[in-house]
Amino acid sequence: MGILNIFRRPKLERRSGMAAGYTAEILAARQSYIAGRSGLGELTSSVQSCVSLWEAGFAMAKVDGTDLLGRRTMALLARSLALRGEAVFLIRDDMLVPCADWDLSTRNGRPRAYRLSVSEAGGGRSETALAAEVLHLRIGSDPVAPWSGSAPLRRASLTAELLHSLEAALGEVYALAPLGSQVVPMPENPEMDNETLGRDFRGRRGRVLLRESVTVTAAGGPAPAADWRPADLTPNLRDSLAVESLETARSGIMSAFGVLPGLLSPATTGPLVREAQRHLAQWTLQPIAELLAEEASGKLGMPVAIDVMGPTQAFDAGGSSRAVQGLIGALAEAKGAGLSPAEIAAAFGAVDWAEALKR
């Protein structure tokens, strides 16, 4: 029996090869976080141009009611919002500390407590804080997870992937494709003669090269008619519509960031630049500034107001001057007609000018 047991095959040990589990989920989530939750589109110059516009607009914003939202803090906040869709700052007595990573617990969909990671030059540290100690701004929130935000590229991931794929493909073409290369038919000479002939063509720009053609007979046939005619190896990018597709994807990305695509067009004129500036400040940056002012007013214990339109001069100067002229003329006519202040206020309130008169 002992001899038979020696030649008996051992039983195979079965182990689970499934990677599903808490550790695998955490690693996958961390990998997605490190790689960029918005995809690789944020590596393109188009996205960085839009992010720079957000950053510059918030850095120039006028903040009333607090000294904690300085220009450097506003620029960091804008960049975090543009690339991650949310920004978290730990509130301290004299400053706002930016947080690199965070975890939170919620109640009724609202944050209740945070576990924060603060970056330091010699290594980060972790802190635990209540929701009242954290300034948390988020944009593009989903009803499924209202405590988190989403970046513009995350909301337009297909366009971001298209832009990245096109730029990567064009980069590989210009790096690897034989641009400007040609193939010249060589006569049936020994290999050494062909190498010598090939070296003679090198560096002969602007010169006339005279070479004696040969009569090639293969299988009794005559010499080819296209003897010594070069063949171009440059790829035809025009038929692939790669340039047009790249412009379309770039325009879609800029629209996702609230930037008019015509702003970066070579044919852009001054009026279009001013209109793009007003569009970005009025429909993208100022609403985010209002969200930040509301969050800061609740967390800092004082009314905070943030204005992006005025410092960036994102307004129609000509239209404003005409509006002022019309307003003064209307007041003069009302005073000449003997109307009371209440009647004048009611008239201006009908056209939504009452708040302008108070300021």
Secondary structure, DSSP 8 states (H G I E B T S, - for coil): -HHHHHTS------------SHHHHHHHHHHHHHH-TT-GGGGSHHHHHHHHHHHHHHHT-EEES-SSS-HHHHHHHHHHHHHHSEEEEEE-SS-EEE-SEEEEEEETTEEEEEEEEE--TT--EEEEEEGGGEEEEESS-BTTBTTS---HHHHTHHHHHHHHHHHHHHHHHHHHS-TT-EE----S--HHHHHHHHHHTTT-TT-----------STT----TTTT--EE-----TTTTHHHHHHHHHHHHHHHTT--GGGG-TT--HHHHHHHHHHHIIIIIHHHHHHHHHHHHHHHSS--EEESTTTTT-S-HHHHHHHHHHHHHHHHHHHHTT--HHHHHHHHHHTT-HHHHH-
